[in-house]
Amino acid sequence: MGTARRPDGRTLTLDSRSLRLDGKPWTPVMGEFHYARYPENEWRGELAKMKAGGIDIVATYVFWIHHEEIEGQWDWTGNKSLRHFLELAHAAGLKAIVRCGPWCHGEVRNGGLPDWIVARGKERSEDPAFMASTTKFYGQIAAQLKGLLWKDGGPVIGIQLDNEYGGPASYLLRLKQIAREAGLDVPLYTRTGWPALSSPMPFGEIVPLYGVYAEGFWDRELTSMPGSYWAGFHFSTLRVDANIASDALGHREVQDAPDVASYPYLTCEIGGGMMSSYHRRILVDPRDSESTTLVKLGSGSISPGYYMYHGGVNP
């Protein structure tokens, strides 16, 4: 992990069982809010509502396609101003985790990758051309975050690297290297704990976070709660949810990585909301979110993270 101490002496660290704020166990609540999906003039009020609702950390994706739709032409203005969003989050008393991609999914075109990246091919790989473009993208993010990192006294405590990635660990480690070289020095480097990586992640490099959904639009079935959605309502030491991304991964048996118990049990996607698809209109009852959250806490999780906590639309 990166620099844990702020200029005022406060620290953020972790051990195998907890996040530790100033050396004491900390159980923060995280809520997802995508800045580019909501009007900038309403950010301040919405972030204040999140704080009042009990949220400690706001998480947000950075959708590359929103910022460099045409190669070399960058836009971080208006609804796309990551910096302004984080400044307002800080003013509201929220900490922040920035989910940098380069691939985010998030039900955005190309998973957030610009069309020109997709047309070139070899995305989400260690291909030199893709890595070079990603380095520029991370550099742009670093410029937006300048002075706003935890080590500067700012709100940004963590960086997520890519999303729902199932290839070799070396790709995520290369992204971490690029992030650090760009100056993105934070107490927490994270990834989604699903799907399983095709090669082992060296211990302690990137912290896995997990999710649970009461229902999903992914399934290609018309029946209620297909697959194993029931498992989200049962106490279990298993952290991986087999239902997430079942459209791409299919219904499958899942297992946790061998070293999972060496990490604190953190979540980033307790499903408080769900988009509709052509064949599935999902109704998530508030009691579903409450139930799955209590199950995760009772199963050992020490940080509920809601996705989405705040709604929005794709521009």
C-alpha positions in Angstrom: 0.0 0.0 0.0 1.0 3.7 -0.3 1.6 6.5 2.1 -0.6 6.0 5.2 0.1 9.3 7.1 -1.5 12.7 6.5 0.3 15.9 7.2 -1.7 16.3 10.4 -0.5 12.9 11.6 -3.7 10.9 11.0 -3.1 7.4 9.6 -5.0 4.9 7.5 -3.7 1.3 7.5 -5.1 -2.2 7.4 -4.5 -5.7 8.8 -6.0 -9.0 8.0 -9.3 -8.2 9.8 -9.9 -4.5 9.6 -9.2 -1.1 8.2 -7.5 1.0 10.9 -8.0 4.8 11.2 -5.4 6.3 13.5 -4.6 2.8 14.7 -8.2 1.9 15.7 -10.5 -0.5 13.8 -12.7 1.4 11.4 -15.9 0.3 9.8 -16.7 2.8 7.1 -19.8 2.8 4.9 -19.1 3.5 1.2 -21.6 4.7 -1.4 -21.1 4.8 -5.2 -21.9 8.1 -7.1 -20.7 8.6 -10.6 -20.1 12.3 -11.1 -20.3 12.3 -14.9 -23.8 10.8 -14.7 -25.3 13.7 -12.7 -25.6 17.5 -13.1 -22.7 19.3 -11.6 -24.9 22.0 -10.0 -26.5 19.4 -7.9 -23.4 17.6 -6.7 -23.0 19.6 -3.5 -26.5 18.9 -2.2 -26.4 15.2 -3.2 -23.0 14.7 -1.5 -24.4 16.4 1.6 -27.4 14.0 1.5 -25.0 11.0 1.3 -23.1 12.3 4.3 -26.3 12.8 6.2 -27.4 9.3 5.2 -24.4 7.7 7.0 -21.9 7.4 4.1 -18.2 7.8 5.1 -16.6 7.2 1.6 -17.9 8.1 -1.8 -16.7 5.9 -4.6 -16.8 6.9 -8.3 -15.8 5.5 -11.6 -13.7 7.6 -14.1 -15.1 6.7 -17.5 -12.3 7.2 -20.0 -14.8 7.6 -22.9 -16.3 10.6 -21.1 -13.0 12.4 -21.0 -11.2 11.5 -24.2 -13.9 10.6 -26.7 -11.6 11.8 -29.5 -7.9 10.8 -29.1 -5.9 13.6 -27.7 -8.9 15.9 -26.9 -9.4 15.9 -23.1 -12.5 17.3 -21.3 -12.6 17.6 -17.5 -15.1 20.5 -17.4 -18.6 20.8 -16.1 -20.2 17.4 -15.3 -16.9 15.8 -16.1 -14.8 17.7 -13.5 -13.5 14.9 -11.3 -11.5 17.5 -9.4 -14.6 19.7 -8.5 -16.5 16.6 -7.5 -13.8 15.5 -5.1 -13.4 19.0 -3.7 -17.1 19.0 -2.9 -16.9 15.5 -1.4 -14.1 16.8 0.9 -16.1 19.8 1.9 -19.0 17.5 2.8 -16.7 15.5 5.1 -16.5 12.5 2.8 -13.4 10.4 2.0 -13.2 9.1 -1.6 -12.1 6.0 -3.6 -11.5 6.7 -7.3 -12.1 3.7 -9.5 -9.7 4.5 -12.4 -10.4 1.8 -14.9 -9.1 1.9 -17.7 -12.1 -0.5 -18.1 -14.9 0.1 -15.7 -18.0 -1.6 -17.2 -20.6 0.3 -15.2 -23.1 -0.3 -18.0 -21.3 2.4 -20.1 -20.4 2.1 -23.8 -17.3 -0.2 -24.2 -17.1 -0.5 -20.5 -15.9 3.1 -20.5 -13.1 2.6 -23.1 -13.1 5.2 -25.9 -14.1 3.9 -29.4 -10.7 4.6 -30.8 -9.1 2.3 -28.1 -11.5 -0.5 -28.9 -11.0 -0.1 -32.7 -7.2 -0.5 -32.2 -7.6 -3.7 -30.3 -5.6 -5.4 -27.5 -7.3 -3.5 -24.8 -7.0 -4.6 -21.2 -3.6 -6.1 -21.8 0.0 -5.3 -21.4 0.2 -4.4 -25.1 2.7 -1.4 -25.4 0.2 0.8 -27.3 -2.6 0.2 -24.8 -0.2 0.7 -21.8 1.1 4.0 -23.4 -2.5 5.3 -23.8 -3.4 4.2 -20.3 -0.3 5.9 -18.9 -1.6 9.2 -20.4 -5.1 8.6 -19.0 -3.7 7.9 -15.5 -1.5 11.0 -15.8 -4.7 13.0 -16.5 -6.4 11.5 -13.4 -3.3 12.3 -11.3 -3.5 15.9 -12.4 -7.2 16.1 -11.4 -6.2 14.6 -8.0 -3.2 16.8 -7.3 -3.3 18.0 -3.7 -6.4 15.9 -3.0 -4.8 12.7 -1.9 -4.8 11.5 1.7 -1.1 12.2 2.0 -1.8 15.8 1.1 -4.6 16.1 3.6 -7.2 15.4 0.9 -10.1 13.0 0.7 -8.7 10.3 -1.7 -7.8 7.3 0.3 -7.9 4.6 -2.4 -7.5 3.8 -6.1 -9.2 0.9 -7.8 -7.3 -0.6 -10.7 -9.4 -1.8 -13.7 -12.7 -3.7 -12.8 -13.9 -7.3 -12.9 -10.7 -8.4 -14.4 -9.9 -12.2 -14.8 -6.6 -12.3 -16.6 -3.0 -12.5 -15.3 -2.1 -10.5 -12.2 0.8 -8.9 -14.0 -1.7 -6.6 -15.8 -3.1 -5.2 -12.6 0.4 -4.9 -11.1 1.5 -2.9 -14.2 -1.5 -0.6 -13.7 -0.5 -0.1 -10.1 3.1 0.8 -11.2 1.7 3.3 -13.7 -0.5 4.8 -11.1 2.3 5.2 -8.6 4.7 6.7 -11.2 1.9 9.2 -12.0 1.9 10.2 -8.4 -1.2 8.4 -7.3 0.2 7.5 -3.9 -2.7 6.3 -1.6 -3.2 4.1 1.5 -5.3 1.6 -0.5 -4.9 0.0 -3.9 -8.0 -2.1 -4.6 -9.5 -4.4 -7.2 -12.8 -6.4 -7.5 -12.4 -9.8 -6.0 -14.2 -11.4 -9.0 -13.7 -13.0 -11.4 -10.7 -15.2 -10.3 -7.4 -14.1 -11.8 -5.6 -16.5 -14.1 -2.4 -16.2 -12.1 -1.8 -15.5 -8.4 -1.7 -11.9 -7.1 1.4 -11.5 -4.9 0.1 -11.0 -1.3 -0.4 -7.4 -0.1 -0.1 -5.7 -3.5 -3.8 -5.0 -4.2 -6.7 -5.5 -1.8 -9.7 -7.4 -3.2 -13.3 -6.1 -2.6 -16.5 -8.0 -3.0 -20.2 -7.6 -3.8 -23.6 -9.2 -3.5 -26.8 -8.6 -5.4 -30.4 -9.7 -4.6 -31.3 -9.7 -8.3 -29.6 -8.9 -11.5 -30.2 -7.9 -15.1 -27.4 -10.1 -16.3 -29.3 -13.4 -16.5 -30.8 -14.5 -19.7 -33.8 -16.0 -17.9 -37.3 -14.7 -17.2 -37.8 -16.4 -13.8 -37.4 -14.6 -10.6 -34.0 -14.9 -8.8 -32.4 -17.4 -11.2 -29.1 -19.0 -10.4 -28.0 -18.7 -6.8 -29.2 -15.2 -5.8 -30.5 -16.9 -2.6 -26.9 -17.3 -1.4 -26.7 -13.6 -0.8 -29.3 -14.0 2.0 -27.3 -16.8 3.7 -24.4 -16.4 6.1 -21.2 -17.8 4.6 -17.5 -17.4 4.8 -17.4 -17.4 0.9 -16.8 -13.9 -0.3 -17.2 -14.2 -4.1 -20.8 -13.8 -5.4 -21.4 -16.2 -8.3 -24.2 -14.1 -9.8 -22.3 -11.0 -10.7 -21.7 -10.8 -14.5 -23.4 -14.1 -15.1 -24.1 -13.0 -18.7 -20.4 -13.1 -19.5 -19.3 -15.7 -17.0 -22.3 -18.0 -16.8 -23.8 -19.7 -13.7 -20.7 -21.3 -12.1 -19.2 -22.6 -8.9 -17.0 -20.1 -7.3 -14.3 -20.2 -4.7 -12.2 -17.6 -2.9 -8.5 -17.2 -3.5 -6.3 -19.2 -1.1 -5.1 -16.2 0.7 -8.4 -14.5 1.1 -8.5 -14.7 4.9 -5.3 -12.7 5.1 -7.2 -9.6 3.8 -10.0 -7.7 5.6 -13.4 -8.5 4.2 -14.4 -5.3 2.3 -17.3 -4.8 -0.1 -17.7 -2.3 -2.9 -20.9 -3.6 -4.6 -23.8 -4.4 -2.3 -26.6 -4.0 -4.8 -28.8 -1.1 -3.7 -29.9 -0.5 -7.3 -29.9 -2.3 -10.7 -30.3 -1.2 -14.3 -33.0 -2.6 -16.5 -32.3 -4.8 -19.5 -34.7 -5.5 -22.4 -35.9 -8.7 -20.8 -35.5 -8.1 -17.1 -37.0 -5.2 -15.2 -35.5 -5.5 -11.7 -37.3 -4.3 -8.6 -34.9 -4.1 -5.7 -36.8 -3.7 -2.4 -35.0 -1.6 0.3 -35.3 -4.7 2.6 -33.2 -6.6 0.1 -30.3 -4.3 0.5 -30.8 -4.2 4.3 -30.9 -8.0 4.5 -27.8 -8.6 2.3 -25.9 -6.0 4.2 -26.6 -7.6 7.5 -25.7 -11.0 6.1 -22.3 -9.6 4.8 -21.6 -7.9 8.2 -22.6 -11.2 10.0 -20.3 -13.1 7.6 -17.3 -11.0 8.6 -17.4 -8.0 6.3 -16.1 -4.8 8.0 -17.1 -2.2 5.4 -20.4 -2.2 3.5 -20.1 -0.6 0.1 -23.3 0.2 -1.8 -23.6 0.1 -5.6 -25.3 2.2 -6.7 -26.0 4.4 -3.7 -26.8 7.4 -5.9 -28.4 7.0 -9.3 -27.6 8.7 -12.6 -27.9 8.4 -16.4 -25.3 7.9 -19.1 -24.7 11.0 -21.2 
